[in-house]
Amino acid sequence: MACCTTGAAKEPPLADAIARAVRDADADPVLVGLAGSELIRAGQHYQLTTRQKSSPIAAIWPTAAPVPRSQPGALIESEEQALAQTLEMVQHNRVRSLSGEWAHVKAETVCLHGDGAHALDFARRLRAAFAGRNIDVSADLE
């Protein structure tokens, strides 16, 4: 499995190079990239299995691109809001953008950062919310 940074999400030549390298390096690769990104498009072009990742704490533009962390409001600080955003993405493939409009986001994976003070508690709450809504959680990438 390969997962890459946001640079490959925006730059087609970089996304293409990464997708080709993953295809050539692994017999059964799964390419994980930002939902709707150039990396996902490149992986699909090379007929790789792809998984589109989303983030509970990233604010989104109406185009579904993440708001750069240097911008005000880029990170969702409220655990309740992050939980609600994740459930909306997973259940309805959409997220409320920073401007208030709905943006389409295909969330096949959820990226949790473990370096926050409450990361483990949030992961447990998210897992319980998924279970309460019969949303399957799996490490199976097939």
N, C-alpha and C positions, 0 to 999 in steps of 0.2 A: 504494500500500500504506500502511496505517496501523497503528501499534502504540502501545499506551498503557500507562500505569503501573498499579500495583496498586490505585489508588483505584477505577478502573473495574471492577476484578475483583470488588469487594465491594459496590458501591453501584449497585443497579438503575437509579435515575434518571440517574445519570451515564453508566452503560454505554449506556442507551437513547439519550441525547442524542448521545453520540459515534458510535454506530452509525448514527443518522439523518444526522448531519453527513457521515460518510464516504460513505454511500449517495448523498447529494445532491451531493457535491463531486467524485466520481470516476466516470467512465463504466464502469470495470471494476475495482472495488475489491477488495482482499484485506485483511481485517481480522485482524490478529495480536493475540492476547491470551493471558493466562495460561490454561493448560489447565483446563477445567471452570469457567471464571469467568462472572460475569454479563455481561462484555463479549462472550464467545463466544456466550452464549445470546441476547443482544440482536442480535448480527450475524446469527445464524441466523434470528431472528424476522423480520428485514428481508431475508432471503434473500440475504445477502452471502456471498461465498466467505470462509471463515474458516480460520485456521491456529492451532492450539493450541500455545503455546510452553511449553517446560520449561527448567529450568536445571540444569546439572551440579553446581553448588555450593550449591544451596538445599536445606536440610533441609525435610522435609514432615511435616505432621500426618497422622493417620490419615484425615482428611477430604479429603486431597489438597491442602489449602491450604498455602502456604509458611509456615514458621515465621517470625514477624517478626524482622528483623535485630537487634532490641533484646534478643531472648531468647538465653540460652546455648545453644550448639549449632546456631544458625541457619544457619551457613555451614560447608560441608564443606571442610576445609583439606587433606585428603589427596588428592593427585592420583589415586592408585589407587582410592580410594573414589568420587571424582567420575566417573572413567572407568567404573567398574562400575555406578554409578547411572545414568549416561546410557545405557549399553548395555541395562540392564534396562528403562528407560523406552521406548526405541526398539523393542526386540525383543519385549517382553512387556506393554507398557502398564501397568506397575506400578513402584512404588518402595517401598523399605523405609522406613517412617515413623520419626520420631524415637523413638516408643514401641516400635518393633520390629515393628509390624503392617504388612502389605502395604496400600498405598493404590493405587487405580486412577488412572492418569495417562495421558491420550492425548497422546503427544508427537509432534506433526507438525513442529515446528521445535525447534531447540536454541539457546538464547540464550547466547552466549559473550561475556563481558565482556573487553575487550581491555586493560584498565588494570592488570592484575596483572603481577607481575614475570615469571611463567612462562606468560602467556596464549598466546603464539605456540607455544611448545613443547607445551602442552596441546592446542591446536587441531590440531597435526600428529599427536600421538599419537591423538587421537580420530578423525581422518580415517583414519589407518592401521588403527585398530581396526575402523572401519566397513568399510573395503575388505577386510580379512581375514575379515569375516563377510558379504560381499556385500550390504551395506546401501548403497543408492544415496544419494548426496549431490547435491543439485541446487538451483540458484537458481530453477528453473522453478516458478512458483506456480500453474500451471494444473493 
